[in-house]
Amino acid sequence: MKETFLSLPVLLRIYLGIITVMGLLTFLTFGIDKLKSMMHISFGPFKMTFNRVPEKTLLTLSVLGGAYGAMLGMLLFRHKSRKTRFKYSIPIHLLIWIVLGLLSIDLSPSLEAMLK
């Protein structure tokens, strides 16, 4: 029998939805911030810079489910990878989301039984 996304337990579907959407959003945000960090336009005494994404925003996206995207963004874009705050907090966020994923697999059958 073929398993489809809709046949997965409810909590697991919610978990997968959150990490997919937030991971992609966080990855793109890391990429945009890296691009902005490299863009400096100067015309003599005039200098044009672009507003960067605050570190607080990047870390918040990671905590809210984008840890996979943050880790990929740090590795692929080489962005924020030397900052101590990111070097240690992003892997911790990733571990927390892995544990939540394992819990969503374990708790889903009992939750569905309670709802029936």
Backbone torsions as a table, in degrees:
resi	resn	phi	psi	omega
1	MET	NA	133.0	-178.5
2	LYS	-83.1	131.3	176.3
3	GLU	-88.4	132.4	173.6
4	THR	-111.3	170.1	-180.0
5	PHE	-58.7	-40.1	-177.7
6	LEU	-71.7	-17.8	178.3
7	SER	-86.5	-5.8	177.2
8	LEU	-73.5	156.3	177.4
9	PRO	-59.4	151.5	-174.7
10	VAL	-57.6	-50.4	-178.2
11	LEU	-61.5	-37.1	179.5
12	LEU	-67.2	-38.7	176.9
13	ARG	-64.1	-42.2	178.1
14	ILE	-62.5	-47.0	179.4
15	TYR	-58.1	-49.2	-179.1
16	LEU	-63.3	-37.1	177.1
17	GLY	-64.2	-45.0	-179.3
18	ILE	-63.2	-50.3	-175.5
19	ILE	-70.1	-27.7	177.9
20	THR	-70.4	-52.5	-178.0
21	VAL	-66.0	-49.2	-178.0
22	MET	-68.2	-36.3	178.5
23	GLY	-63.3	-44.6	178.8
24	LEU	-65.5	-44.3	178.3
25	LEU	-60.8	-43.7	-179.3
26	THR	-67.6	-42.2	178.2
27	PHE	-59.4	-47.0	179.1
28	LEU	-64.1	-37.6	179.6
29	THR	-66.1	-41.1	175.6
30	PHE	-61.2	-42.5	179.9
31	GLY	-64.6	-43.3	179.0
32	ILE	-64.1	-42.1	179.9
33	ASP	-65.9	-38.0	177.1
34	LYS	-63.3	-43.3	178.5
35	LEU	-61.1	-44.8	179.1
36	LYS	-64.5	-33.2	-179.2
37	SER	-69.4	-24.9	-178.8
38	MET	-91.8	-11.3	-175.3
39	MET	-95.3	107.5	174.2
40	HIS	-132.0	124.1	-179.3
41	ILE	-115.6	123.6	-179.6
42	SER	-123.5	134.3	173.1
43	PHE	-126.5	90.4	-177.7
44	GLY	59.9	-120.6	-178.3
45	PRO	-79.0	-8.9	-178.5
46	PHE	-92.5	133.2	-180.0
47	LYS	-127.7	132.2	179.8
48	MET	-114.9	122.8	175.6
49	THR	-123.1	163.7	-178.2
50	PHE	-111.1	144.1	178.5
51	ASN	-62.7	127.7	-179.6
52	ARG	-87.2	163.3	175.2
53	VAL	-81.9	125.7	-179.6
54	PRO	-61.1	145.4	178.6
55	GLU	-58.7	-36.2	179.2
56	LYS	-58.4	-39.4	179.0
57	THR	-66.7	-43.9	179.3
58	LEU	-61.4	-43.3	179.6
59	LEU	-69.4	-36.9	178.4
60	THR	-64.3	-42.8	177.3
61	LEU	-60.6	-38.3	178.6
62	SER	-64.1	-45.2	-179.8
63	VAL	-63.7	-36.6	-175.6
64	LEU	-81.2	11.9	175.0
65	GLY	121.6	-1.2	-178.1
66	GLY	-97.6	22.9	-176.8
67	ALA	-61.9	-37.3	178.4
68	TYR	-63.6	-45.3	179.1
69	GLY	-66.0	-37.3	178.7
70	ALA	-65.0	-43.5	179.8
71	MET	-64.2	-44.3	177.4
72	LEU	-63.5	-41.6	178.4
73	GLY	-62.6	-40.5	178.1
74	MET	-64.6	-41.0	-177.0
75	LEU	-75.8	-47.9	-175.1
76	LEU	-75.7	-40.2	-178.3
77	PHE	-91.5	-7.6	-173.7
78	ARG	51.2	49.1	-174.8
79	HIS	-115.8	126.7	178.9
80	LYS	65.0	14.7	-175.4
81	SER	-76.2	-18.4	178.4
82	ARG	-95.0	-12.5	-179.4
83	LYS	-74.8	125.4	-177.2
84	THR	-56.9	-41.9	-178.4
85	ARG	-57.5	-40.9	-179.0
86	PHE	-81.5	-38.7	-176.6
87	LYS	-58.5	-33.7	-177.6
88	TYR	-102.3	-33.6	-175.0
89	SER	-78.0	-36.9	-178.8
90	ILE	-62.5	-46.4	176.1
91	PRO	-61.4	-33.7	177.4
92	ILE	-66.6	-43.9	176.6
93	HIS	-59.4	-40.9	-179.9
94	LEU	-62.5	-44.5	177.8
95	LEU	-62.1	-41.0	178.5
96	ILE	-60.8	-44.0	-179.4
97	TRP	-70.5	-29.4	174.4
98	ILE	-66.8	-43.9	177.8
99	VAL	-62.2	-42.7	177.7
100	LEU	-61.5	-36.8	177.0
101	GLY	-64.3	-42.9	177.9
102	LEU	-65.5	-38.0	177.2
103	LEU	-66.8	-36.2	179.9
104	SER	-66.2	-30.2	176.7
105	ILE	-72.2	-43.6	-177.7
106	ASP	-70.7	-38.8	-173.5
107	LEU	-86.6	-18.1	-175.7
108	SER	-58.4	-47.8	-179.4
109	PRO	-60.3	-40.8	-179.4
110	SER	-70.1	-34.4	177.8
111	LEU	-66.8	-44.3	179.2
112	GLU	-63.7	-35.1	177.5
113	ALA	-66.8	-37.3	178.3
114	MET	-68.1	-33.4	-177.5
115	LEU	-76.2	-21.0	-178.2
116	LYS	-82.7	NA	NA
